[in-house]
Amino acid sequence: MNELCFTGARRLARMIRTRRLSAVEAMRAFIAQIERVNPRLNAIVTFLPEPALAAARRLDRRLARKDGAAGLGSLAGLPIAYKDLVDTRGIRTTRGSPIYHDHVPAEDALLVARLKAAGAITLGKTNTPEFGAGSQTFNTVFGTTLNPYDPGTTCGGSSGGAAVAVACGMLPFADGSDLAASLRNPANYCNVVGFRPTPGRVPSYPAHDCWDTLAVAGPIARTVEDAAFLFSAMAGPDPRAPVSQPEPGRRFARPLGRSFRGVRVAWSADLGGLPMDRRVREALAPQRKVLESLGCRVEDAEPDFSGATEAFETLRALAFAGKYAGLLKTHRAQLKDTIVWNIEQGLALDASRIARAQALRSELFQRMRAFLERHEFLACPVNQLPPFPADQPYPTEAGGTAMGNYLDWMKSCYYVTITSHPAISVPAGFTADAPPLPVGLQLVGRYGDDFGVLQLAHAFERQTQAWRQRPSLA
C-alpha cells in the first residue's frame, strides 16, 4: 500500500483507467497513508475520506460498464486536497485565519471546478499560513505543519501542507499558489517539485483583482513529469480571467524529452550578491556539472535586479491593502502582526510610489527578457538558507546578514516573481546536516516558455535522481 502511494500520478491514472487497479484500492491506500503519517506532520487539515471513497466507488462502477472509460478526464480517480486558500463548495475553507474559522464557500473556485472536471477526487484541504502570508506554514486555526525530513524544522510555505503531503505519499500531487515564493519555497524544503508558471497560465476566478499577475497557481508533485501532468489539467484560458493565456492546457501533457546540447544556461550562485547560507552554496555547487553533463553551455551570469525589492514590496503591500484593509478595521486583533504590517504599508502608499513601482517592474521584465535572449535559462538558488526551526515565524538572518522584515529572506524567489518569468524548484541534493535537509535548484525560463522550463527540470532530475530520497517518516 505504501509503494502504491509513491507510484507516479500519470501511471496511477492509467492503472485506474485500464482497471489494473480500482479507484477504491487507490483511495484506500492514500487514506491509510494520511491516517498514519499526517498526525505527526499536520499537512492535511480537513480530511474527507468517506466522500472520497464514495466518489471512487462511483468511478469503479462506471469503469465496469462497456466503454466506461470514454470521456473520462485525465485525472480520473486520483485524490487531491486543495490548499486552504482555495474555495471549495460545501467544504470548510479557513484561509488559515480565525476570522474564517467556520467559513464554507457556496461555490468552487475555477481551479477546483477544472480539476473535478478532469476527474480528480477531493480528499481534503492542505494547511497554509494565514491568508498565505509568509513562507512558513503555521496559523492559529490548525497549528504548524512540520518538515518530514526533520520535524523540528519548517516545511516552508505558503503551500507547505501541499508539499509535505506530496513528499510523504499522502497525495500523488497537489495545487499551490505563489506570490513571493509559495510554490518554490516549500517544494525546495520538502524535496519535491514546485512550478510557478507564467502569470495567466492558470486562470483565477473568483478573484479580488482579476488583473493580478503577481500571484499565480501551479502544481506540486514528486517529479517534473507528474507536475506537468497536473499542470495540463490546471492550465488553459477562461473568459472570466482576462489575463489568462490562450493556449490549452493539453499542450503540457506532451513528452518532456529534449536535447539540451549547446543550450546556454546562466549560473548564478547568489543572484548578484544576496546573502546565502554556506550549506546552500555547498549543496548547489556540484549541480552546475549536472547541467553541463546535459550538454548545456553554463556561464556565470545574472540579470540586473536593481529595484526588485522596492517594486515587489510596494506592489505586494498595495495588494494587501486592497484585499484586507476592511479586515484591519473590523478584525485587527485576529490578524497576525506581519499581515497588519503589510496592510499598513499598503495604506501608506501614495500615487508616486505606486507609479514608480510599476515602472520598476516594467524595467525588470525587459531586463530579464533581454538577458534570456542571450541565455535560454537561468539556474540559481531557490532559498537563501535551508529549513529553519519550526517554532520561528521567519528567519531573522541569512548567510550572516540580518533580515529587515519577514519577506527579506525570500528575495531569491521574489526577484523572479517580479519579472513575471516562469520558474521551477527541482530537487537537487541535501545539506551535510544531521539529518540532511533538502536543497532545490531554481530554473527560470523565457516568458511564456513554461514547457521549456519543465523540459530542463525533467532532464536535470533524471540525472540527479535526488527526488527518490524519501523522508523516513513516509
C-alpha positions, 0 to 999 in steps of 0.5 A: 500500500505504501509503494502504491502511494509513491507510484507516479500520478500519470501511471496511477491514472492509467492503472485506474483507467485500464482497471489494473487497479480500482479507484477504491484500492487507490483511495484506500491506500492514500487514506491509510497513508494520511491516517498514519503519517499526517498526525505527526506532520499536520499537512492535511487539515480537513480530511474527507475520506468517506466522500472520497471513497464514495466518489471512487466507488462511483468511478469503479462502477462506471469503469465496469460498464462497456466503454466506461472509460470514454470521456473520462478526464485525465485525472480520473480517480486520483485524490487531491486536497486543495490548499486552504486558500482555495474555495471549495463548495460545501467544504470548510475553507479557513484561509488559515485565519480565525476570522474564517474559522467556520467559513464554507464557500457556496461555490468552487473556485475555477481551479477546483471546478477544472480539476473535478472536471478532469476527474480528480477526487477531493480528499481534503484541504492542505494547511497554509499560513494565514491568508498565505502570508509568509513562507512558513506554514503555521496559523492559529486555526490548525497549528504548524505543519512540520518538515518530514525530513526533520520535524523540528524544522519548517516545511516552508510555505505558503503551500507547505501542507501541499508539499509535505503531503506530496513528499510523504505519499499522502497525495500523488500531487497537489495545487499551490499558489505563489506570490513571493515564493509559495510554490518554490519555497516549500517544494525546495524544503520538502524535496519535491517539485514546485512550478510557478508558471507564467502569470495567466497560465492558470486562470483565477476566478473568483478573484479580488483583482482579476488583473493580478499577475503577481500571484499565480497557481501551479502544481506540486508533485514528486517529479517534473513529469507528474507536475506537468501532468497536473499542470495540463489539467490546471492550465488553459484560458477562461473568459472570466480571467482576462489575463489568462493565456490562450493556449490549452492546457493539453499542450503540457501533457506532451513528452518532456524529452529534449536535447539540451546540447549547446543550450546556454544556461546562466549560473548564478550562485547568489543572484548578484550578491544576496546573502546565502547560507554556506550549506546552500552554496555547498549543496548547489555547487556540484549541480552546475556539472549536472547541467553541463553533463546535459550538454548545456553551455553554463556561464556565470551570469545574472540579470540586473535586479536593481529595484526588485525589492522596492517594486515587489514590496510596494506592489505586494503591500498595495495588494494587501491593502486592497484585499484586507484593509476592511479586515484591519478595521473590523478584525485587527486583533485576529490578524497576525502582526506581519499581515497588519504590517503589510496592510499598513504599508499598503495604506501608506502608499501614495500615487508616486510610489505606486507609479514608480513601482510599476515602472520598476517592474516594467524595467525588470521584465525587459531586463530579464527578457533581454538577458534570456535572449542571450541565455535560454535559462537561468539556474540559481538558488531557490532559498537563501538558507535551508529549513529553519526551526519550526517554532520561528515565524521567519528567519531573522538572518541569512548567510550572516546578514540580518533580515529587515522584515519577514519577506527579506529572506525570500528575495531569491524567489521574489526577484523572479516573481517580479519579472513575471518569468516562469520558474521551477524548484527541482530537487537537487541534493541535501545539506551535510546536516544531521539529518540532511535537509533538502536543497532545490535548484531554481530554473527560470525560463523565457516568458511564456516558455513554461514547457521549456522550463519543465523540459530542463527540470525533467532532464536535470532530475533524471540525472540527479535522481535526488527526488527518490530520497524519501523522508523516513517518516513516509 
